Amino acid sequence: MSRRTLSFICQNCGAAYSRWQGKCDSCGEWNTLAEEQSGTAAQPRGPGKAPGKGRPFQLQSLAGDTQDAPRLATGLSEFDRVTGGGLVRGSVLLVGGDPGIGKSTLLVQVAAALARLGHRTVYISGEEAVAQVRLRAERLDLADARVELASETSVEDIIATLSTGALPRLVVIDSIQTMWTDTVESAPGTVTQVRASAQSLIRFAKKSGAAVILVGHVTKDGQIAGPRVVEHMVDAVLSFEGEGSHQFRIMRAVKNRFGATDEIGVFEMTGLGLREVLNPSELFLSERDLGSPGTAVFAGIEGTRPVLVEIQALVAPTALGTPRRAVVGWDQSRLAMVIAVLEAHCGVKLASYDVYLNVAGGLRVQEPAADLAVAAALVSSLVNAPLPSDAVFFGEVSLSGALRPVAQAAARLKEAAKLGFNRAYIPESAGAEALSESRLALNTNTNLVNLVSDIAARGTGRKRPSAAPKDEE
């Protein structure tokens, strides 16, 4: 017989508890536990009955013939870059992002691109009616693509429909939070339903060979389970990022079993949908402030692609006892570390100043190689000394004030030279590697003190920070 058990599931992380409590011990969130019922099939055994035994299977050796997974290119080069070259047969991808960021628009374009190549594609929407999806397709000028549409939320009905006729090459499920299955008794959107629905769709993908894309919403209130619940079940997790005030959208590969992680694709939101940005560095720097204090160009690496972005800093006097530290697009704790190094080793006193830092274009920088560009922008704003407009900065700052090398210096310098930059400020230990192939004039430093002194010597508007003593160099 089936025995019903009552449990309380955290809607943020999926942890299960036997009784309700206000705070989840697993993730630390408050008021995220919801009551759910689960059915477990009990297998009573009579007296002396032996337990069921498993079926032995054959073990394989580590050495053997391997083949690359066949891929299906969608025709959108930025999407194919993030996925590792295209969609793998039988793979399951999870696309997560905030509501309204453009996930549905992008996936309609992907489905239409494959349909125009002659492949059968199916778009299942659990949030919109078929007429609404058609309106979006007409607005994007994709109405002529042979994409099959449906508005359905039952997983069993979806799988039964997809199994009839020719198997599709791509199935888009928008979104996984709206799907439900008869195997569990929970409301759609709960952790149990999201996990069970995803398992059924993953089994269908592996058996049929169709590529399945699941859409997952990320909300701030924690009431609807986000895509973290099924991250370990799918083959790739793609994060769609962007600010509502910016037209740029970044697709980042957080997990990919068939390609590199941390790869990004850049799109621009236009009236005809998302447009691919083949040269994001040129677009991010198209409207930068030339000759303004507090701006530095950072040569970064996103996955395998070099990307140049503008770092903007504003250092303003404050009358408050505790100055403000506001950051957009960078790690706030990393900014606190750079400020501490400037004060301890470079004589830059920022205790009575508010500090605002922004990465232009809506891109979020995650690598520590941006330390040098951030430090240069902060000092430039403090002493009112514009940095050279034809220079790029990259390098990691240690707690002792020394500059440490970063990976792929040659690729960063090559991208900077292609965009018309003439000089680069880099760590001295990276100069030997970059000098052989670089056409830029390299300004190498072993520590941050020399760079700060050079910028402060050109300052005009504010008190210049004093250089550190000779023994600290």
N, C-alpha and C positions, 0 to 999 in steps of 0.2 A: 504494500500500500504506500501511497505517497504521503509523507508527513510534512505539514506546513510549519515552518519555523519563522519567527518574527525576529528581525534584526534591524539595526540602525546603521545606515551606510552614509559615510561622508561624501557629499556631492562635489567636493573639491579634489580629493585624492583617492577615494574609493575604499578607505579603511572601514572595516565592519566591526560593530560593537553589539554586545548582547543587550545593552540598555542605553537609554538616552543620556547624553551629557552635553553640556554647553560648549565645550571646547574639544576639538579633535586632537588627540595626543600625537597623531602621526604628522600632520601638517601644521598644527598650531592655529588653524582658523576657528572662528567662533560661529555658532548657529548654522553649521553646515550639515548636521546629521538629520537625515530624513528616514522615516519609518518605511520599511519595505518587507514584503513577504516573499519567501523563496520556497520552492518545492523541492524536496530531496526524496528520491526514490529509495526507500529502505528495503534492504534485501535480507529478510529474516532467514536464519538457518536453523534447522532442527538440531536436536541433540546428536552429537557425533558427526555432523555434516562438515566435511572439509571445506575450507574457503576456496573460492575460485582461483585458478592459476592462470597466469599470463602465457602468451604464446612466444616462445623464443624466436629471436631473429638473428640474422647473420651480420656480423661486424665487418666493416671494410677497413682497409689500410689507408694511411694518410696519402700515400703516393698513388697516382692514377691519372687517367686521361681527363682533362678538363676542357671545357669550351666556354667561350664568352657568351653571356646571355644575349640572345637576339633582341634588337631594339627596334622600335617603331618611331621614327622621327615625325613630330607633329607639324613641322614647318615653321613653328615659332622658335627662333634660334635662342632667345633668352630663356624660354621655358625648357627647351632641350638641354641647355647648358646646366641648369640647376638639377635636372633629373639625371644627368650623367651621360647625355647623348640621345635621349628618347625614352619612350615607355617600354618596359620589359614585359614580355608576355606572361600573364598570370600574376603580375605584381599588384600590390595595393598601396596607394599613396594617400596620405592624410594631409590636406591643406587646411591650415588653421589661420585665424586672423580675426580681428575685431569686426563686429557687424558694420556693414556699409563701407568696408575698405576696398571692395571690388573683386571679391572671390568669385561670385557668380558671373560677373562680366568676363573675367579672364577664362573661366572654364567653358563658357559658351563659345568663346573664340577658339579655344583648343579643340572642342568637339566639332565646330564647323570646319576648322582647318583639316582635321582628319577625314571628315565626311567628304570634303571636296577632293581628297586624294583617293576616294573610292572605298573607304573602309566604313563598315557599319558602326555607328556610334549612337548611344542611347543616353538621354539626359532625363533623370528622374528627379523631380522637385517635390519636396515635402512641405515647402513653405509657400510656394506660389502656384497659381493655376496655370494651365497650359497657355491661356490667352496672355497672361503677364509675361511669360517667357517669350512668346512670339513677339510681343511689343518690344522687348529688349533686343531681340534678334533683328527686327526691322530698324530699330534705331542704330544698331551697329552695322547695318547693311549686310546682314548674314542670312536673310530670309531664304535665299536660293540654296543654301546648304541642306543636304538631306540628313538632318539630325532628327531622330525619332524622340518624341517628347511624351511625358506622362507625369501626372500629379498623383502620387501614391505614397503611402507611409507604411504599408504592411510588407514586411520583409519576405514572408512566404509568397505573397502574390507577386512581388517583384521578381523573385528568383524563378517562379514558375513561368512568368511571362518571358523572361530572358532566355529560358531554356528551350523555348519553342522557336523553330525556324533556324536560320543561320545565326551562329554565335557572334555576338558583337565583339569588336576589337577594343572598344572603350566604353565604360559605363561610369557615369557621373552621378553620385548620390548627394543631393543638396537638400538638407544636411543630415548628418548622422544623428543629431539630437532629436529630429522629428520622427525617426524610424521606430517601429515597435515590432515585437515578435511574440507569438503565442506561448513560447517556452517559459517565459517569466511573467509574473503578475506585478508589474510596476508601471508607473506613468512614463510616457515618452520623455526623454531628456534626463532621466535618472541614470546613475552610474550603472546599475544592473542592466537596464534596457540598452544603453549605449554599448556596453561590453557584449551582450548577447547578440545584438543586431550586427555589430561589427564582425563577430565570429562567424555568423552565418554568411555574410557577404564575402569574407575572406576565404571560407571553404569553397564557395561558388567560384571565386577567381582562380584558386589553385586547381580545381577540377576542370574548369572549362578553358582556362588559358586567357580569359579576357582580362584586360587591365582595368582596375576599378579605382576611381578617385573618390575619396570620402571628404566631405566638407565639414569642418568643425568650427563652432563659434567659441570665442573666448569672451566671457562677460566678467564684469568687475564685482558683481554682488555674490557670485559663487553659488547661486541657486540652480544653475544649469551646468551639468558636467562639461568641462572643456575637453579638448582633444588629448590631454595628458593621459586619460584613462586608456586609450587604445594605442599609445605611442609604441609600446613594446610589442604590439601585435602586428603592426603594418611593416612594410618594407622600407618606406621612406616617409619622412615628416617634413613638409614644406611650410615655412612660416611666411605669411604675407603681411608685410609691415608697411607703415606709412602714416603720415600725419594728415589730418583732414584739411589743414591749411596749406599743404604742399601738394603739387600735382604729381610728384614722384612716388612710385610704389616699388618696394624692394621685396623680392621673393628670395628667401634664404633657405638652404637645405640644412636642417638641423640634424637629420639622420638619413642615411642613404646606404642601403645594402649593396647597391649596384653602381655606386659612384662616390665622388669626393663629397665630404661634408663641408659646411661653411662656404659653399659656392653661392653666388648671388646672381640674380637676374634683375635688371632695372627696367621699369616700365614708366610711361608717362600717361596720366589720365587725360584724355581729350574728349571732345564731343562725340567721336566715333569709337569710343572704347579705349582700351589700353594699347598704347603704341610702344613698340620695342625701342629701347635706347641702346644702340650698338656701341656708342662711345660715351659712357656715363661721366668720365672725367671732364670732357669738354662741356657737357651740359651743366654739371655741378659748378663749374668755374665761369660760366657764361656771364653771370651778373655779379661777379665779386667786386668788392670795393678796392680799387687800385689806389695806393698811396695813403690809405687810412690807417692810423695807429690801431693796434690790437687785432690785426688780421694776419694769419699765416697759412700757407698752403701746405697741407700734409699729404705726403705720398704714401698711401696705404696699400695693403693687399687684402682683397676679399676673395677667399678661396684660391683660385689660380689667376685671378685678374687683378692687375694694379689699378687702383682708383685714386684720383687726386681730388681732395675736397678742401674747402676753406674752413679753418678754425677761427671763430670770432670770439674775442674776449673783451670785456668791459670791466675796468677797475675804477670804482667811484668812491669818494669819501663818504663816510656814514657817521651819523650822530648816535647810532644805537650802540648799546653795550656789547651786543653780539652781532657781528657783521653777517650779512647774508651770503650764502654760497648756492647759486642756482646754476644747474647744468641741464642742457638739452642735447641729447645725442652722445653722451659719454658717461663713464662711470664716475659717480660723485665721490666715492672713496678714493679713486685714483687722483681726482683733482685735489683732494685734501692732502694726499701724499706729496704731490708736486709743489703745493704751496708750502708745506712744511720743509721740504728740501730747499726751496728758494729762501726761506727765512733763516734756516739753520746754517747753510753753507755759502749763500750768495749775498747776504746782507739786504735782501729785499723784504721790507716790513709791510705786511698786508693785514695786520691785525686791526687797523682802523679803516679798512676799505671793504666795500661790498664787491664781490666777484661774481660776474655773470659769464658763462661760457656756453657757446652754441656751435653746433656743427651744421653748416649751411646745407640746405637742400633736403633735410629730413632724414639723412643717412645716419645710422647709429654705428659709431666706431667702437670696436671691442678690443683691438690689439693694443698692447702697451707701447708700441712704436710711436704712438702719437704724443708721448710725454714731451719730447723736445719741441714739437710744434706748439703744444699748449703752453709750455714755459716761455717760449719766445713771444707768443701772443700776449700773455699776461704782463711781461716786462715791457713790451712795446706800448701797451695801453697805459701802464703806470707812469712811464716817463715821457709819454707822448712822442714816441720815436717810431715813425713808419718803417716797417721792414721792407727789404728789397722786393719789388713786385715780380721779379723774374727768378725768385728763389723758392725752393721747396725745403721742407724740414722733415726729418724722421730720425728716431733714435729713442732708446729706452733709458730712462733716468733711474739710477739706483739710489738707495737711501743715503749713500755717502756723497752723492752729487756727481758720481762718475757716469759717463755715457757708455752704454753697452750696445753692441751691434745687434741688428735685427736680421731676420731671414729675408732672402730674395732682394737684396739691395740693388743688384744689377737690373732686375725687372722694374723696380721703382724708378730708377734713374732713366731707363730707356723710355718709360711712359712720360716722364717729365720732359725729356728732350723732344719727344714727338709733339708735345703741346706747346713748345716754344720757350721753355724755361732754360736759363743759362747757367745757373749755379745751384748748389745744394749744400745744406748744412747737415752733416752726418757725423756719427762717431768715428774717431780716428781708426779704431780697429776694423771698421768696415771699408776703409778707404782702399786698401790693397786689393780687395776683391772687386771693388767697383771701378777702380781706375783703368783696368785693362779694357773695358768695353764702353766706358762712359765718355760722352762728348761734353759733359758739363764741367764747370769749374767747381771743384770740391773744396769746401771749407770744413776741415776736420778739427774736432776738439776731443780732448780726453775727459774733460769734466764740464759741468754746466757753468762754472764761474767765468770762464773765458768768454762764453757766448753772452752771458748777462752783462759783463763789462763792456763788450763791444756794442751791444744795443743801448746801454745806458749812456755811453759816450756820445751818442747821437741825439739824446733826449733834449727837449727844449722847454716843455711846458710845466714839468713838475720836478720835485726833488729827485735827484738821481740816486739810486741805491749804490752804496759803497761796495767795492769788490772785497772778497774774502782775503784774509791774510795770506802771505806767501806759503806758510806751512800747511794751509788747508788745500793748496793746489797740488 
